[in-house]
């Protein structure tokens, strides 16, 4: 049962949070830091090497053969392995791809470049398990190098060669060989650059180029070189989205790159970059409501923003959202990610840190302006601002004492009744950021206080419904009532 103090904080919607009081204590037996790494966002893969740092998703090589007069020959992985078995004993370029270069000068240039790249690949030492794969990558590199010697404008070969170099860089695990990894990634970036110059519509090339840039930036730490690489990565993600707007993965990675960049740039630039990162994560979620990685990453960036706001006292988003509200929003997104992926240890440990920042026993509390229940298109003068609460089952209007005396029925929206939640631009509505909740009973219109609050309300309603649609409502229920 809630105490009077809890109810008071709920009515104010601005309960104080002390981040330091929520840190999970260390295990006395193993001395392991069990507090979640909220500043280490989730990447793309579902099978991470460790629970807090997941590699970015990369497109697999298409293994495209050489351009021929009659079209493009595609070699699949089995053909490549057969070629490797038959031709690997001969360390020269495969006979199927050898041709006379365009000129001796051009041939010399390509041979010099190829020699440098092959020296880097040959320097990689792999375990027994990775040795056969590394041999295959080496063979593929020779194949694409020969393709470029034959036709320097073969952008498919350049793209696949870059992918091979990127895969080779992933096989360099030792920190002592970071310069080799960086050199391989740099060569991959050059190939992506050449490929996109030849064909500016190579969407996958921009995407993987951005990943290679990000990997290079991580190797350079917090330096000017890293800052330049992160900026280039964000530009390439932007080109990816420009070529394919329906790409939540690219938007998520774009947000991650901006988040990393914000930790390097001067303080005067940080706020703008962080707000842009928030917009990218939100855009990814709007394209895929159950994209739990983007949901969690949005929670982490809001948590970091709350920390900055709490430390400096400067309101960032719209100059109106307090650190307590940012903590609460952060907790909601992390809770939603946990509900969608309850067995993911990163989300579980993060939730332990932020659960107390939720307006329990609710997921979200705030104010919305609404018409009378019986008249959704009432005159503007009849619209009133009331407090609303959202849990796993419903959006519920809460009356203050004045509202009760007016005997005005409370607005309630059951989550299972929702069909869609959208931004509304109906000119007949009162001024302000408008939300339309389409339900099986008809539309319901609400006005948020600001555009920033509108975004958070729309996200909250969509995500709670998504959790319901995925059959995970019981996880949310246990989270707020347990």
Residue pairs with C-beta under 8 A, 6 or more apart in sequence:
2 10
2 361
6 360
9 15
9 16
9 359
10 359
10 362
10 365
10 389
11 387
11 400
13 325
13 359
13 365
13 366
13 367
13 387
14 322
14 324
14 325
15 324
15 359
16 324
17 323
17 324
17 327
17 328
17 356
17 357
19 306
19 307
19 310
19 327
22 353
22 354
22 356
22 357
23 35
23 353
24 34
24 35
24 36
24 349
24 352
24 353
25 34
26 32
26 33
26 34
27 34
34 349
35 349
35 353
36 52
36 346
36 349
36 350
36 351
36 352
36 353
37 52
37 346
38 299
38 300
38 303
38 304
38 330
38 350
38 353
38 354
39 300
39 304
40 52
40 53
40 300
41 256
41 259
41 296
41 297
41 300
41 301
42 54
42 293
42 296
42 297
42 346
43 53
43 54
43 55
43 56
43 57
43 253
43 256
43 293
44 54
44 55
44 56
44 57
44 249
44 252
44 253
44 293
45 54
45 55
45 56
45 57
48 54
48 55
49 55
51 345
51 346
51 349
52 346
54 293
56 211
56 214
56 215
56 253
56 256
57 249
58 163
58 166
58 208
58 211
59 163
59 204
59 207
59 208
60 163
61 140
61 160
61 163
61 164
61 167
62 74
62 156
62 159
62 160
63 74
63 75
63 76
63 77
63 80
63 140
63 160
64 72
64 74
64 75
64 156
64 157
64 159
64 160
65 72
65 73
65 74
65 75
65 97
65 147
66 72
66 73
66 97
66 147
66 150
66 151
66 154
66 157
67 151
67 154
67 156
72 156
75 83
80 136
80 139
80 140
80 143
81 136
83 94
83 96
83 139
83 143
84 135
84 136
84 139
87 94
87 95
87 139
88 135
88 139
92 98
93 142
93 143
93 145
93 146
94 139
94 142
94 143
94 146
97 143
97 146
97 147
97 150
98 146
98 150
99 146
99 149
99 150
101 107
101 110
101 149
101 150
102 152
106 152
107 149
110 145
110 148
110 149
110 152
111 149
114 145
114 149
116 187
117 141
117 145
117 165
117 187
118 138
118 141
118 142
118 145
120 168
120 180
120 183
120 184
120 187
121 134
121 137
121 138
121 141
121 165
121 168
121 184
122 138
123 177
123 180
124 134
124 168
124 171
124 172
124 180
126 133
126 134
126 171
130 171
133 171
134 168
134 171
137 164
137 167
137 168
137 171
140 160
140 164
141 161
141 164
141 165
141 168
144 157
144 158
144 160
144 161
144 164
145 161
147 154
147 157
147 161
148 154
148 157
148 158
148 161
151 157
153 198
155 194
155 195
155 196
155 198
155 199
155 202
155 205
156 195
158 191
158 192
158 194
158 195
158 198
159 191
159 192
159 195
159 202
159 204
159 205
161 191
162 187
162 188
162 189
162 190
162 191
162 192
162 195
162 205
162 208
162 209
162 212
163 188
163 208
165 184
165 185
165 187
165 188
165 191
166 184
166 185
166 188
166 208
166 211
166 212
166 215
168 184
169 181
169 184
169 185
169 188
169 212
169 215
172 178
172 180
172 181
172 184
178 219
181 215
181 219
182 216
182 219
182 220
185 212
185 215
185 216
185 219
186 216
188 209
188 212
189 209
189 212
189 213
189 216
192 205
192 206
192 208
192 209
192 212
193 209
195 202
195 205
196 202
196 205
196 206
196 209
199 205
201 243
203 240
203 243
203 244
206 236
206 237
206 239
206 240
206 243
207 236
207 237
207 240
207 247
207 250
207 253
209 236
210 232
210 233
210 234
210 236
210 237
210 240
210 250
210 253
210 254
210 257
211 233
211 253
213 229
213 230
213 232
213 233
213 236
214 229
214 230
214 233
214 253
214 256
214 257
214 260
216 229
217 225
217 226
217 229
217 230
217 233
217 260
218 226
218 260
220 226
220 229
222 263
222 264
226 264
227 261
227 264
227 265
230 257
230 260
230 261
230 264
231 261
233 257
234 254
234 257
234 258
234 261
237 250
237 251
237 253
237 254
237 257
238 254
240 247
240 250
240 254
241 247
241 250
241 251
241 254
244 250
246 287
247 287
248 283
248 284
248 285
248 287
248 288
248 291
248 294
249 284
251 280
251 281
251 283
251 284
251 287
251 294
252 280
252 281
252 284
252 291
252 293
252 294
252 297
254 280
255 277
255 278
255 280
255 281
255 284
255 294
255 297
255 298
255 301
256 277
256 297
258 273
258 274
258 276
258 277
258 280
259 274
259 277
259 297
259 300
259 301
259 304
261 273
262 269
262 270
262 273
262 274
262 277
265 273
270 308
271 316
274 301
274 304
274 305
274 316
275 316
275 317
277 301
278 298
278 301
278 302
278 305
278 317
281 294
281 295
281 297
281 298
281 301
282 298
282 455
282 459
284 291
284 294
285 291
285 294
285 295
285 298
285 459
285 462
285 463
288 294
289 462
289 463
289 465
289 466
290 340
290 466
290 470
292 336
292 337
292 340
292 341
292 344
292 347
293 337
295 333
295 336
295 337
295 340
295 463
296 333
296 334
296 337
296 346
296 347
296 350
298 333
299 329
299 330
299 331
299 332
299 333
299 334
299 337
299 350
299 354
300 330
300 334
300 350
302 326
302 329
302 330
302 333
303 326
303 327
303 330
303 334
303 354
305 316
305 317
305 326
306 323
306 324
306 326
306 327
306 330
307 323
308 316
309 315
309 316
309 322
309 323
309 326
310 323
315 321
315 322
317 326
317 452
318 450
318 451
318 452
320 450
320 452
321 452
321 453
327 354
327 357
328 357
328 358
328 359
328 364
328 365
329 456
330 354
330 357
331 354
331 355
331 357
331 358
332 358
332 363
332 364
332 460
332 463
333 459
333 463
334 347
334 350
334 351
334 354
335 351
335 354
335 355
335 358
335 363
335 476
335 479
335 480
336 463
336 464
336 466
336 467
336 476
337 344
337 347
338 344
338 347
338 348
338 350
338 351
338 475
338 479
339 467
339 472
339 475
339 476
339 479
340 466
340 467
340 470
340 472
341 347
342 348
342 472
342 475
351 479
355 479
358 480
359 365
359 389
360 480
361 391
361 480
361 481
362 389
362 390
362 391
362 480
363 390
363 391
363 392
363 460
363 464
363 476
363 480
364 389
364 390
364 456
364 457
364 460
365 387
365 388
365 389
365 390
366 387
366 388
366 449
366 453
366 456
366 457
367 385
367 386
367 387
367 388
367 449
368 385
368 386
368 388
368 435
368 446
368 447
368 448
368 449
368 457
369 383
369 384
369 385
369 386
369 430
369 432
369 446
369 447
369 448
370 383
370 384
370 386
370 397
370 411
370 444
370 445
370 446
370 447
371 377
371 378
371 382
371 383
371 445
372 378
372 382
372 408
372 409
373 408
373 409
373 410
373 411
374 409
375 382
376 442
376 443
376 444
376 445
377 428
380 430
383 430
383 447
384 403
384 408
386 397
386 398
386 399
386 400
386 403
386 411
387 397
387 398
387 400
388 395
388 396
388 397
388 398
388 411
389 395
389 396
389 398
390 396
390 460
390 461
390 464
391 476
391 480
392 415
392 464
392 467
392 468
392 473
392 476
392 477
392 480
393 414
393 415
393 473
393 477
394 412
394 413
394 414
394 415
395 411
395 412
395 413
395 415
395 437
395 461
396 410
396 411
396 412
397 410
397 411
397 412
398 410
399 408
399 410
411 444
413 437
413 439
413 444
414 439
415 464
415 465
415 468
415 473
416 468
417 439
417 440
417 441
418 437
418 438
418 439
418 461
418 465
419 438
419 439
419 440
420 437
420 438
421 435
421 436
421 437
421 438
421 458
421 461
421 462
421 465
422 435
422 436
422 438
422 458
423 433
423 434
423 435
423 436
423 454
423 458
424 434
424 435
424 436
424 445
425 434
426 434
426 436
426 445
429 445
429 447
430 447
432 447
432 448
432 449
433 447
433 448
433 449
433 450
433 451
433 453
433 454
434 445
434 446
434 447
434 448
434 454
435 445
435 446
435 447
435 448
435 454
435 457
435 458
435 461
436 443
436 444
436 445
437 443
437 444
437 445
437 446
437 461
438 444
446 457
448 454
448 457
464 476
467 473
467 475
467 476
